Amino acid sequence: MKYLVVGLGNIGDEYVGTRHNIGFRVVDAFAQKQDAQWQDKRYGAIAHTRVKNAEITLLKPSTYMNLSGQAVRYWSQQEKIPVERILIIVDDLSLPVGKIRMRGTGSDGGHNGLKSIASCMMTQDYPRIKFGIGNNFPKGTQIDFVLGQFSDEDNKLINEKLDYVGEMIQSFCLQGLDRTMNQYNKK
């Protein structure tokens, strides 16, 4: 079985380590653990790995957040992966820092990356892992907040969660969405 695991983020040095790039950070950690090598390809950086019988294509879109759907659509078509075997890793303002939730469907919640994916894939029914980045910002400063850096304390918490999310990715590819949600959303 083939899977596409997409970490959402923005390319460029100015975005490295920002809250909005937590998806990149997760797939980078997963690729490193799997000893998978990134290659620059059309619409993004791609790495291939395998967990037991699951062939996994990792993707970090180079389209910037607002056009992420183009990369997801292209690579799902290239690799012939149906939408139910695509997993999106995304930052979420509505969850406290480090809180993790997996969903099989849902609205974009105002997230431009998810909005682009829903538009390009013509559905909101695709698996996603929402990684909490908190929402401790004054009114009107949301953009600065999501494009800002994590505090040292938050970074420590995030680093502790990277292996956990890696386990969720493996579980999704080996056991499916429902079993993974039942197992990990309870924790």
TORBAMAR-852867 format. One line per field, with one value per atom (N, C-alpha, C): z, y, x; atom name; residue in one letter. Coordinates in Angstrom, 1 decimal. Each point is the difference from the previous one (the first is absolute). Example, Ala and Ser with C-alpha at 12.3 -4.5 7.8 and 13.67 -1.06 7.14 Angstrom:
BEGIN
z: c(7.8 0.0 0.0 -0.7 0.0 0.8);
y: c(-5.7 1.2 1.2 1.1 1.1 1.1);
x: c(13.2 -0.9 0.9 -0.4 0.9 -0.8);
atome: c(N CA C N CA C);
residu: c(A A A S S S);
***
This chain:
BEGIN
z: c(0.0 0.0 0.0 -0.8 -0.1 0.8 0.7 0.8 -0.4 0.2 -0.2 1.3 0.6 1.3 -0.3 0.2 -0.3 1.2 0.2 1.0 -0.6 0.6 -0.6 0.6 -0.8 0.4 -1.1 0.2 -1.0 -0.2 -1.3 -0.2 0.2 0.2 0.2 1.4 0.2 1.3 1.0 -0.5 1.0 0.7 -0.6 0.6 0.8 0.0 0.7 1.5 0.6 1.5 0.4 -1.0 0.4 0.3 0.7 0.4 -1.2 -1.0 -1.2 -0.7 0.3 -0.7 0.8 1.0 0.8 -0.9 -1.0 -0.9 -0.6 -0.5 -0.5 1.0 1.2 1.1 0.4 -0.1 0.3 -1.1 -1.2 -1.1 -0.1 0.3 0.1 1.0 1.2 1.1 -0.4 -0.6 -0.4 -1.1 -1.0 -1.0 0.6 0.9 0.7 0.7 0.7 0.8 -1.0 -1.2 -0.9 -1.0 0.2 -0.8 -1.5 -0.2 -1.3 -0.5 -1.2 -0.6 -0.8 0.2 -0.7 -1.4 -1.0 -1.3 -0.4 -0.6 -0.5 -1.4 0.0 -1.2 -0.3 -0.9 -0.4 1.2 0.3 1.0 1.5 0.1 1.4 0.2 1.2 0.4 0.3 -0.5 0.1 0.6 0.9 0.5 0.0 -0.2 -0.1 1.1 0.7 1.0 0.1 0.8 0.1 1.5 0.4 1.4 -0.3 0.3 -0.3 -1.5 -0.2 -1.4 -0.5 0.7 -0.4 -0.7 -1.2 -0.7 0.2 0.6 0.4 -0.8 -0.6 -0.7 1.0 0.4 0.8 -0.9 0.3 -0.8 0.9 -0.4 0.5 -1.2 -0.1 -1.2 -0.1 -1.2 -0.3 -0.5 0.1 -0.6 0.9 1.2 1.1 0.5 1.2 0.7 -0.8 -0.6 -0.6 -1.2 -0.6 -1.2 0.2 1.3 0.3 -0.7 -0.3 -0.7 -1.4 -0.7 -1.3 0.2 1.0 0.2 0.4 0.9 0.5 -1.2 -0.8 -1.2 -1.0 -0.3 -0.9 0.5 1.2 0.5 0.2 0.4 0.2 -1.4 -1.0 -1.4 -0.5 0.2 -0.4 0.6 1.3 0.7 0.0 -0.5 -0.1 1.4 0.9 1.4 0.2 0.4 0.2 1.2 0.1 1.0 1.4 0.2 1.3 0.5 -0.9 0.5 -0.1 0.1 0.1 1.4 0.6 1.4 0.0 0.5 0.0 1.5 0.1 1.4 -0.1 1.0 -0.1 1.4 0.0 1.3 0.3 1.3 0.4 1.2 -0.3 1.0 1.2 -0.3 1.0 1.0 -0.2 1.0 0.8 1.2 0.8 -0.6 0.3 -0.6 0.4 -1.0 0.2 0.0 0.1 0.0 -1.5 -0.1 -1.3 -0.2 -1.1 -0.3 -1.5 -0.2 -1.3 -0.4 -1.2 -0.5 -1.4 -0.4 -1.4 -0.9 0.6 -0.8 0.8 -0.6 0.8 -0.9 0.6 -0.8 0.0 -0.8 0.0 1.2 0.8 1.2 -0.3 -1.2 -0.3 -0.4 -0.1 -0.3 -1.6 -0.5 -1.5 -0.6 0.6 -0.5 -0.2 1.1 -0.1 -1.0 -0.1 -1.0 -1.4 -0.3 -1.3 -0.3 1.0 -0.2 -0.3 0.8 -0.3 -1.4 -0.4 -1.3 -1.1 0.1 -1.1 0.0 1.2 0.1 -0.1 0.0 -0.1 1.1 1.2 1.2 1.3 1.1 1.3 0.7 -0.6 0.6 -0.3 0.7 -0.1 1.4 0.3 1.4 0.2 1.3 0.4 1.4 0.3 1.4 0.3 1.0 0.4 1.2 -0.2 1.0 0.6 1.3 0.7 0.1 -0.4 0.2 1.0 0.6 0.9 -0.7 0.8 -0.6 1.0 0.6 0.9 -0.7 -0.6 -0.8 0.1 0.0 0.1 -1.3 0.1 -1.2 -1.1 -1.2 -1.2 -0.3 0.8 -0.2 -0.3 -0.5 -0.3 -1.0 -1.1 -1.0 0.6 0.8 0.6 1.0 0.6 1.0 -0.8 -1.0 -0.7 -0.8 -0.4 -0.7 1.0 1.3 1.0 0.5 0.8 0.5 1.3 0.3 1.3 1.0 1.3 1.1 0.3 0.7 0.4 0.7 0.9 0.7 -0.9 -0.9 -1.0 -0.9 -0.4 -0.9 0.7 1.3 0.7 0.0 0.2 0.0 -1.5 -1.0 -1.4 -0.3 0.4 -0.3 0.7 1.2 0.7 -0.8 -0.8 -0.7 -1.4 -0.5 -1.4 -0.1 0.9 -0.1 0.1 0.9 0.2 -1.4 -0.6 -1.3 -1.1 0.1 -0.9 0.2 1.3 0.3 -0.6 0.0 -0.5 -1.5 -0.7 -1.4 -0.4 0.7 -0.2 0.2 1.1 0.3 -1.1 -0.4 -1.1 -1.2 -0.4 -1.2 0.2 1.2 0.3 0.5 0.7 0.7 -0.6 -0.6 -0.5 0.9 -0.5 0.7 1.3 -0.1 1.2 1.1 -0.2 1.1 0.6 -0.9 0.5 0.8 -0.5 0.8 1.4 0.0 1.2 1.0 -0.5 0.8 0.5 -0.9 0.4 0.4 -0.4 0.4 1.5 0.6 1.4 0.9 -0.5 0.8 0.3);
y: c(-1.2 1.2 1.2 1.0 1.3 1.1 0.8 1.2 1.2 1.2 1.3 0.7 0.4 0.7 1.4 1.0 1.4 0.8 0.6 1.0 1.4 0.8 1.3 1.0 1.0 1.0 0.9 0.9 1.0 -0.2 0.0 -0.1 1.3 -0.1 1.2 0.1 0.5 0.1 0.8 1.0 0.9 -0.7 -1.2 -0.8 -1.2 -0.3 -1.1 0.2 -1.0 0.0 0.8 0.5 0.8 -1.0 0.6 -0.8 -0.6 0.8 -0.4 -1.2 -0.2 -1.1 -1.2 -0.2 -1.2 -1.3 0.1 -1.2 -0.4 1.0 -0.3 -0.7 0.6 -0.5 -1.5 -0.3 -1.4 -1.0 0.4 -1.0 0.0 1.1 0.0 -1.0 0.0 -0.9 -1.4 -0.3 -1.3 -0.5 0.8 -0.4 -0.3 0.8 -0.3 -1.3 -0.3 -1.2 -1.2 0.2 -1.1 -0.1 1.0 0.1 0.2 0.8 0.3 1.3 0.1 1.2 0.8 1.4 0.9 0.3 0.1 0.5 1.1 1.0 1.1 -0.5 0.1 -0.5 1.1 -0.3 0.9 0.2 1.3 0.4 -0.4 -0.5 -0.2 -0.9 -0.2 -1.0 -1.3 -1.1 -1.3 -0.9 -0.9 -1.1 -1.3 -1.1 -1.3 -0.8 -0.7 -1.0 -1.1 -0.9 -1.2 -0.4 -0.3 -0.6 -1.3 -1.1 -1.3 0.0 -0.3 -0.1 1.4 1.1 1.3 0.8 0.4 0.9 1.4 0.8 1.4 1.0 0.9 1.2 1.1 0.7 1.2 1.2 1.0 1.2 1.3 0.9 1.3 0.9 0.5 0.9 1.2 0.3 1.3 1.1 -0.2 0.9 1.1 0.0 0.9 -0.5 0.4 -0.6 0.2 1.2 0.3 -0.8 -0.7 -0.8 -1.4 -0.5 -1.3 -1.1 0.3 -0.9 -0.5 1.0 -0.4 -1.1 0.1 -1.0 -1.4 0.1 -1.2 -0.7 0.8 -0.6 -0.6 0.7 -0.5 -1.3 -0.1 -1.2 -1.1 0.3 -1.1 -0.7 0.9 -0.6 -0.7 0.6 -0.6 -1.4 -0.1 -1.2 -0.9 0.4 -0.7 -0.4 1.0 -0.2 0.6 -0.7 0.5 0.9 0.9 1.0 -0.6 -1.2 -0.6 -0.5 0.0 -0.4 1.2 1.2 1.2 0.5 0.3 0.5 1.4 1.0 1.4 0.3 0.5 0.5 1.5 0.6 1.4 0.7 1.3 0.7 0.4 0.1 0.3 1.0 1.2 1.0 -0.3 -0.9 -0.2 -1.0 -0.7 -0.9 0.6 -0.4 0.5 -0.6 0.7 -0.4 -1.4 -0.8 -1.4 -1.0 0.5 -0.9 -0.5 -1.3 -0.7 -0.6 0.3 -0.6 -0.6 -1.1 -0.6 0.0 0.4 0.1 -0.6 -0.5 -0.6 1.0 1.1 1.0 1.2 1.1 1.2 1.2 1.2 1.2 0.4 1.1 0.5 0.8 0.5 0.7 1.4 0.5 1.2 -0.2 -1.2 -0.3 -0.1 0.9 0.1 -1.2 -0.7 -1.3 -1.0 -0.2 -0.9 0.4 1.3 0.5 -0.3 0.2 -0.4 -1.4 -0.9 -1.4 -0.4 0.5 -0.3 0.4 1.2 0.5 -0.9 -0.3 -0.8 -1.5 -0.5 -1.4 -0.2 1.1 0.1 -0.8 0.0 -0.6 0.5 0.0 0.2 -1.3 -1.1 -1.3 -0.6 0.4 -0.5 0.0 -1.1 -0.1 1.1 0.5 1.0 -0.1 0.4 0.1 1.4 0.5 1.4 0.1 0.9 0.1 1.4 0.0 1.3 0.9 1.3 1.0 1.1 -0.2 1.0 1.2 1.0 1.2 1.2 0.0 1.1 1.2 0.7 1.2 1.1 1.3 1.0 0.0 0.5 0.1 0.8 -0.5 0.6 -0.3 -0.9 -0.4 -1.5 -0.6 -1.4 -0.4 0.8 -0.3 0.1 1.0 0.1 -1.2 -0.4 -1.1 -1.3 -0.4 -1.3 0.0 1.2 0.1 0.3 0.0 0.2 -1.3 0.1 -1.1 -0.5 -1.3 -0.5 0.4 0.1 0.3 -1.2 0.1 -1.1 -1.1 0.4 -0.9 -0.8 0.8 -0.7 -0.9 0.4 -0.9 -1.3 0.1 -1.3 -0.9 0.5 -0.7 -0.6 0.8 -0.4 -1.2 0.2 -1.1 -1.3 0.1 -1.2 -0.7 0.8 -0.6 -0.5 0.3 -0.4 -1.6 -0.7 -1.5 -0.5 0.6 -0.3 0.1 1.1 0.2 -1.0 -0.3 -1.0 -1.4 -0.3 -1.2 0.0 1.2 0.1 -0.2 0.6 -0.2 -1.5 -0.7 -1.4 -0.8 0.3 -0.6 0.2 1.2 0.4 -0.9 -0.2 -0.7 -1.5 -0.5 -1.4 -0.5 0.9 -0.4 0.7 1.2 0.8 1.1 0.9 1.2 -0.3 -0.8 -0.2 -0.6 -1.0 -0.6 0.9 0.8 1.0 1.1 0.5 1.0 -0.6 -1.2 -0.6 -0.1 -0.4 -0.2 1.2 1.0 1.2 1.2 0.2 1.1 -0.1 -1.2 -0.2 0.5 0.0 0.3 1.5);
x: c(0.9 -0.9 0.9 -0.4 0.7 -0.7 0.8 -0.5 0.7 -0.7 0.7 -0.2 1.1 0.0 0.6 -0.8 0.3 0.1 1.2 0.2 -0.2 -0.9 -0.2 0.9 0.4 0.9 0.4 0.9 0.5 1.5 0.4 1.4 0.7 1.3 0.8 0.6 1.2 0.6 -0.7 -0.8 -0.7 -1.2 -0.3 -1.2 0.5 1.3 0.5 -0.3 -0.6 -0.3 -1.2 -0.8 -1.2 -1.1 -1.0 -1.1 -0.8 -0.1 -0.7 0.7 1.3 0.8 0.1 -0.9 0.1 -0.2 -0.8 -0.1 1.3 0.8 1.3 0.9 -0.1 0.8 -0.3 -1.3 -0.4 0.5 -0.2 0.5 1.5 0.7 1.4 0.5 -0.6 0.4 -0.3 -1.2 -0.4 1.0 0.3 1.0 1.4 0.4 1.3 0.0 -1.1 -0.1 0.0 -0.6 -0.1 1.2 0.9 1.2 -0.4 -1.1 -0.4 0.6 0.4 0.7 -1.0 0.1 -0.9 0.6 -0.8 0.4 -1.0 0.6 -0.9 -0.6 -1.3 -0.8 -1.0 -0.8 -1.1 -1.0 -0.3 -0.9 0.5 1.2 0.4 1.2 0.4 1.1 -0.7 0.5 -0.5 1.0 -0.5 0.8 -0.8 0.6 -0.7 0.5 -0.9 0.4 -1.0 0.2 -0.8 -0.2 -1.2 -0.2 -0.8 0.7 -0.5 -0.5 -1.4 -0.4 -0.6 0.2 -0.5 1.1 -0.2 0.9 -0.5 0.9 -0.3 0.8 -0.8 0.6 -0.2 1.1 -0.1 0.1 -0.7 0.0 0.0 0.9 0.0 -0.2 -1.3 -0.3 0.9 0.4 0.8 -0.9 -1.3 -1.0 -0.4 0.6 -0.4 -1.4 -0.3 -1.2 -1.3 -0.2 -1.3 -0.3 1.1 -0.2 0.3 0.0 0.4 -0.8 -1.2 -0.9 0.6 0.7 0.5 1.1 0.8 1.0 -0.6 -1.0 -0.7 -0.7 -0.7 -0.7 1.0 1.1 1.0 0.6 0.5 0.7 -1.0 -1.2 -1.0 -0.3 0.0 -0.2 1.2 1.2 1.2 0.2 -0.2 0.2 -1.2 -1.1 -1.3 -0.5 -0.1 -0.4 -1.4 -0.9 -1.4 0.0 -1.0 -0.1 0.0 -0.6 -0.1 1.4 1.0 1.3 1.0 -0.5 0.8 -0.2 1.1 0.0 0.7 -0.7 0.5 0.4 1.2 0.4 -0.1 -0.7 -0.3 0.0 0.4 0.0 -1.5 -0.3 -1.4 0.0 -0.5 -0.1 -1.0 -1.0 -1.0 0.4 1.2 0.5 1.2 0.1 1.2 1.3 1.0 1.3 0.3 0.3 0.4 -1.2 -1.2 -1.2 -0.2 -0.2 -0.1 -1.4 -0.6 -1.3 0.0 -0.6 -0.1 -1.5 -0.2 -1.4 0.0 -1.2 -0.2 -0.7 -0.5 -0.7 -0.1 -0.6 -0.2 0.2 -0.4 0.2 1.4 0.3 1.4 0.3 -1.1 0.2 0.8 -0.1 0.7 1.4 0.5 1.4 0.1 0.8 0.1 0.6 0.9 0.5 -1.1 -0.8 -1.1 -1.0 -0.3 -0.9 0.4 1.3 0.6 -0.2 0.3 -0.1 -1.4 -1.0 -1.4 -0.4 0.4 -0.3 0.5 1.3 0.7 -0.5 -0.2 -0.4 -1.6 -0.7 -1.4 -0.7 0.6 -0.6 0.7 -0.7 0.6 0.2 -0.3 0.1 1.3 1.0 1.4 0.6 0.7 0.6 1.0 0.0 1.0 0.4 1.2 0.4 0.2 -0.7 0.0 1.0 1.0 1.0 -0.2 -0.3 -0.3 1.2 -0.3 1.1 -0.5 -1.2 -0.4 -0.6 -0.5 -0.6 0.2 1.2 0.3 0.5 -0.9 0.4 -1.2 0.4 -1.0 -0.8 -1.2 -0.9 0.7 -0.1 0.5 1.5 0.5 1.5 0.1 -1.0 0.0 1.1 0.2 1.0 1.4 0.3 1.3 0.2 -1.1 0.2 0.3 -0.8 0.3 1.3 0.5 1.3 1.1 -0.3 1.0 0.6 1.1 0.7 -0.6 0.1 -0.4 1.0 -0.5 0.9 0.9 1.0 0.9 -0.8 -0.9 -0.8 -1.0 -0.6 -0.9 0.8 1.2 0.8 0.4 0.2 0.3 -1.2 -1.2 -1.2 -0.2 0.2 -0.2 0.9 1.3 1.0 -0.4 -0.6 -0.5 -1.2 -0.7 -1.2 0.3 1.2 0.3 0.0 0.6 -0.1 -1.4 -0.8 -1.4 -0.8 0.2 -0.7 0.6 1.3 0.5 -0.6 -0.3 -0.7 -1.5 -0.6 -1.3 0.0 1.0 0.2 0.1 0.9 0.2 -1.3 -0.7 -1.3 -1.0 -0.1 -0.9 0.2 1.3 0.4 -0.2 0.1 -0.1 -1.4 -0.7 -1.2 -1.2 0.2 -1.1 -0.4 -0.8 -0.4 -0.8 -1.0 -0.9 0.8 0.7 0.8 1.0 0.6 1.0 -0.6 -1.2 -0.7 -0.4 -0.5 -0.5 1.2 1.1 1.2 0.6 0.2 0.8 -0.8 -1.2 -0.8 -0.4 0.1 -0.4 1.2 1.2 1.2 0.0);
atome: c(N CA C N CA C N CA C N CA C N CA C N CA C N CA C N CA C N CA C N CA C N CA C N CA C N CA C N CA C N CA C N CA C N CA C N CA C N CA C N CA C N CA C N CA C N CA C N CA C N CA C N CA C N CA C N CA C N CA C N CA C N CA C N CA C N CA C N CA C N CA C N CA C N CA C N CA C N CA C N CA C N CA C N CA C N CA C N CA C N CA C N CA C N CA C N CA C N CA C N CA C N CA C N CA C N CA C N CA C N CA C N CA C N CA C N CA C N CA C N CA C N CA C N CA C N CA C N CA C N CA C N CA C N CA C N CA C N CA C N CA C N CA C N CA C N CA C N CA C N CA C N CA C N CA C N CA C N CA C N CA C N CA C N CA C N CA C N CA C N CA C N CA C N CA C N CA C N CA C N CA C N CA C N CA C N CA C N CA C N CA C N CA C N CA C N CA C N CA C N CA C N CA C N CA C N CA C N CA C N CA C N CA C N CA C N CA C N CA C N CA C N CA C N CA C N CA C N CA C N CA C N CA C N CA C N CA C N CA C N CA C N CA C N CA C N CA C N CA C N CA C N CA C N CA C N CA C N CA C N CA C N CA C N CA C N CA C N CA C N CA C N CA C N CA C N CA C N CA C N CA C N CA C N CA C N CA C N CA C N CA C N CA C N CA C N CA C N CA C N CA C N CA C N CA C N CA C N CA C N CA C N CA C N CA C N CA C N CA C N CA C N CA C N CA C N CA C N CA C N CA C N CA C N CA C N CA C N CA C N CA C N CA C N CA C N CA C N CA C N CA C N CA C N CA C N CA C N CA C N CA C N CA C N CA C N CA C N CA C N CA C N CA C N CA C);
residu: c(M M M K K K Y Y Y L L L V V V V V V G G G L L L G G G N N N I I I G G G D D D E E E Y Y Y V V V G G G T T T R R R H H H N N N I I I G G G F F F R R R V V V V V V D D D A A A F F F A A A Q Q Q K K K Q Q Q D D D A A A Q Q Q W W W Q Q Q D D D K K K R R R Y Y Y G G G A A A I I I A A A H H H T T T R R R V V V K K K N N N A A A E E E I I I T T T L L L L L L K K K P P P S S S T T T Y Y Y M M M N N N L L L S S S G G G Q Q Q A A A V V V R R R Y Y Y W W W S S S Q Q Q Q Q Q E E E K K K I I I P P P V V V E E E R R R I I I L L L I I I I I I V V V D D D D D D L L L S S S L L L P P P V V V G G G K K K I I I R R R M M M R R R G G G T T T G G G S S S D D D G G G G G G H H H N N N G G G L L L K K K S S S I I I A A A S S S C C C M M M M M M T T T Q Q Q D D D Y Y Y P P P R R R I I I K K K F F F G G G I I I G G G N N N N N N F F F P P P K K K G G G T T T Q Q Q I I I D D D F F F V V V L L L G G G Q Q Q F F F S S S D D D E E E D D D N N N K K K L L L I I I N N N E E E K K K L L L D D D Y Y Y V V V G G G E E E M M M I I I Q Q Q S S S F F F C C C L L L Q Q Q G G G L L L D D D R R R T T T M M M N N N Q Q Q Y Y Y N N N K K K K K K);
***
